[in-house]
């Protein structure tokens, strides 16, 4: 078509710093995994030797429940004979408050997930373009360029983009330790905070994902209280990403920050905010249903105005409002989904245990945190990457290396289990067994989690350079379910 | 989206679907492009009067400034090269680095298309200054006749796409298809790097896949889109005609419009004083007494007081009658008061 011209190399108009500084996080050596998957995607019938996608945190275990509901509720869609009478009013509805029934349904859903231990006010529900949009919008509201948020590491890699890219805000990781299962401790938080402040950084808040991505664990009540107490005392914000709140499948029970606020005497609700989405709990990432829930009235008001940049399609608002207002469906879903997640999780963890691969004891999420330290020749990130390439190319499983989550210790991998059929899971496990058995045969030693043999560790934790840019960037799969490799024509 | 955009332009321009980046509405598209072109403290030149939402979309979170390109009623508010140069100089005086020009074509609030020669002039200007050009063509399907609307895409095509890497088109289905609730916006860029970057940024503001699916079906139905575009144009033209006639009978003149969902009405003769204050006083009277909500020109940064944007496509025929009657009565009353 003779159209394309490239705007680089000083030709044509220049682009902004934001457009060119690479903080979108997608330039990464880890594209191998995505490329490998895209070039050779597994299909049980058509491509049984292809790469199995285990780097995508998606919940596909309960689509049947949702589909059945859709079939039984044609009125929820404005595209059916039963629902089309709503078409023009819905198509015309662009109020950034959102459909009242949508906000009410979301508030009720969030309350139900917490079994009524905390109540959510529909007037505080603010829409956003997925949790991605929620996170960025909230950071715009809470911080100025050069301000910083602390985040316990390992953490969801896209925070690098969501918290930092267009906002100009910094993200400072707090390195957690495998010796206590990577749980953030108060001394670690205090020390990270002091260090940041002493180096002249204006710390605006702490961002937690609870349940944790990539660990698949929940924060216990005491720890959550301690962290909230700390942020309250220091008068900094606490942002809790509770996107996996309904994926908790075994004990301990999920404790939301909303439940402990009243237990912390010095807690200032104006500093507490939750971000949420239906992408994981309900398996609806395509619908872009993000929520900001703030206990700060000013934040609610400003975030609502900012939501103009990322409103939820009114068509989707109506559907979601209908679905989540169906209490019988919600009850069934919230019971069945964790049950299926638990079964799938157990299947994997048991099978891995049988071949000597340990995992962090997880009770939530769509993934588990696998320990392959004993597979590394040396405890270095180079070795981790080497092992990762073997897993992607030889075992043909796309899993996510721990370094892409900023994990300070090499050898850990996040493995997603909820985005595949049972048959595919069996194939994946078969490949892992074959791989381990081959290694045994080749004379490699294996060790279970928490073994008593001390390794000589040469740890190389991720560091931020003086420009606060991570020296290695994130795995390609976490940004979006599609390949982030953008094909613009030359 | 690509084929729909082609159809609106009567096939006079081709669009490559690989260059389409989706966003949740044109609101997000305009902000996103601003993030891509400009750093905080930089400026975009925007002809006045302009859509009031630009103050938020282009400036709020981006930290970018808008420097107005002042347009005058004496030449129907068309953009002139003198006005462009003057705006550029204004920016320099304010020590602002200009990163681009943003035009809305057809114009909101003028309700008129930008002529080919003006588009050529603007393209030459941005090329000379090595800056970007964003053409917000959100009302392209609302021009009363297809031939009257010239897209920047056509001008580029005629030039063999020379210099196209600085040009970007914003579109949405909110106006042409009347689907503002669905949040369907697009960026169409001729610049590979901008497409790549915009696509990455669109993660913050994607369109619900449910809605994408519906619209993919709808817009792929060529019979439907052809009929819709033609019928929409015709009905808008008729409604516009009715509005203009009604206003004229009441003694009110409007800018000669040929597109959009509104008229640009001249009430400057009614102002007590030819100032913004006078305009706002009149606006309050129209709102409180005549009970019509219309937009005062100052909210669109119009440099001349007394102009108002009046929307006509968001109501039934009957309601339009009521509105026109009220205007008629109001104008009669004014005449009576004068005597």
Interface residues (C-beta under 8 A of the other chain):
Chain A: X1 X2 X3 X4 X5 X6 X7 X8 X11 X12 X13 X14 X15 X16 X17 X18 X19 X24 X26 X79 X88 X90 X91 X92 X93 X94 X129 X130 X132 X133 X136 X140 X145 X161 X162 X165 X166 X286 X287 X288 X289 X305 X306 X308 X309 X310 X311 X312 X313 X314 X315 X316 X319 X479 X480 X484 X486 X487 X488 X489 X490
Chain B: X14 X16 X18 X19 X24 X25 X27 X28 X31 X35 X36 X37 X38 X39 X40 X42 X56 X57 X60 X61 X99 X100 X126 X130 X131 X132 X160 X161 X163 X164 X165 X166 X174 X178 X179 X180 X181 X182 X183 X190 X191 X192 X193 X194 X195 X196 X197 X199 X200 X201 X203 X204 X205 X206 X207 X208 X209 X210 X211 X214
